[in-house]
Amino acid sequence: MQEQVLLGLLQGVSRSFYLTVRILPRPVREPIAVAYLLARIADTLADTDALPVERRLEELRLLRDRIDSHHSAAVVLDAMAGSRTTAGERELLRWVENLINIVDTTPPETRDPIRNVLHTITTGQELDLVRFGAAGGDRLIALQTDAELDDYTYRVAGCVGEFWTKVTRTHLFPEDWLDFKGLMTQGVRFGKGLQLVNILRDLPADLRQGRCYLPETALTQHSLVPEDLLDPANAARFRPLYLEYVARAEDHLTAGWHYTLALPYRLLRLRLACAWPLLIGVRTLGLLRVGNVLDPSQRIKVGRRQVRSIMLRSLLLYPLPGAWSGQFERARRQAAT
């Protein structure tokens, strides 16, 4: 019953991650779902327009301390839903204490990685609020350096690769010989790559909220300022720099594919759960290479039909290891043409 509730909550806030968690082997389904849902609650809290920035920071810290078990006071977030909060997110906010209680009663070998990854994610969200707290439609604020961008992608996604690797190793392949240190490194890049795809795809929307995640120093090297990115007519000037970040994202996703291939072959469900976002991500990059990425009216994403095709094809190819391993490279080449 608890698993069905968690999957229902997931389906209400992220259709894509719902599909990923649903295919996971049962021993890791619950801890990964709980960690994602609590991270999504923190993200909803950080983004709400129902509270001023300082109050959001305060509530985010209280939530982090409650998850870390530094206090036992119940967290109540129902009233903090803003005008941009979806029905699924509002329902999720009502479940915050139940989710934390699940973490509290989880065995230490799983509970500690959940707490650690949520601590890192929420500190990243806190840093994001501090950095962009004064941003808005009339004020655009940009990250300053690539180091800041790399740190951000680690805090909100790269650390998830570490968490995912620790939890799946503990529950699914504790005795298998493999390069665990190398797997962790690739797992971090896996997460960073997916986050960078999101940043590149969501650039026009983020800019209109006053946030520019592409560093100002990089823009300056291309004779651009963040405000230039608000005008779709500047797409041609911006494209050489944009393509550099597309290539960086693709390199990270390639590391994620090596990660997937390093997992034991018998773990079909785990490998599929890793493969799907990578294959969708590299196809998204292909669309971003050709679209006007500064035009807010163009929502660039892989369609549901193609997503279903990717999922079905990866399942059908699994008995053919060579063909299955080559999926990413084929998708990458197709996306580049």
Stockholm file with secondary structure:
# STOCKHOLM 1.0

chainA/1-337         MQEQVLLGLLQGVSRSFYLTVRILPRPVREPIAVAYLLARIADTLADTDALPVERRLEELRLLRDRIDSHHSAAVVLDAMAGSRTTAGERELLRWVENLINIVDTTPPETRDPIRNVLHTITTGQELDLVRFGAAGGDRLIALQTDAELDDYTYRVAGCVGEFWTKVTRTHLFPEDWLDFKGLMTQGVRFGKGLQLVNILRDLPADLRQGRCYLPETALTQHSLVPEDLLDPANAARFRPLYLEYVARAEDHLTAGWHYTLALPYRLLRLRLACAWPLLIGVRTLGLLRVGNVLDPSQRIKVGRRQVRSIMLRSLLLYPLPGAWSGQFERARRQAAT
#=GR chainA/1-337 SS CHHHHHHHHHHHHCHHHHHHHHHSCHHHHHHHHHHHHHHHHHHHHHHCSSSCHHHHHHHHHHHHHHHTTSCCCCCCCGGGCCTTCCHHHHHHHTTHHHHHHHHHTSCHHHHHHHHHHHHHHHHHHHHHHHHHTTCBTTBCEECCCHHHHHHHHIIIIIHHHHHHHHHHHHHHCTTCCCCHHHHHHHHHHHHHHHHHHHHHHTHHHHHTTTEECSCHHHHHHTTCCGGGGGCGGGHHHHHHHHHHHHHHHHHHHHHHHHHHHHSCTTCHHHHHHHHHHHHHHHHHHHHHHHSCTTCTTCCCCCCHHHHHHHHHHHHHTTTCHHHHHTHHHHHHHHHHC
#=GC SS_cons         CHHHHHHHHHHHHCHHHHHHHHHSCHHHHHHHHHHHHHHHHHHHHHHCSSSCHHHHHHHHHHHHHHHTTSCCCCCCCGGGCCTTCCHHHHHHHTTHHHHHHHHHTSCHHHHHHHHHHHHHHHHHHHHHHHHHTTCBTTBCEECCCHHHHHHHHIIIIIHHHHHHHHHHHHHHCTTCCCCHHHHHHHHHHHHHHHHHHHHHHTHHHHHTTTEECSCHHHHHHTTCCGGGGGCGGGHHHHHHHHHHHHHHHHHHHHHHHHHHHHSCTTCHHHHHHHHHHHHHHHHHHHHHHHSCTTCTTCCCCCCHHHHHHHHHHHHHTTTCHHHHHTHHHHHHHHHHC
//
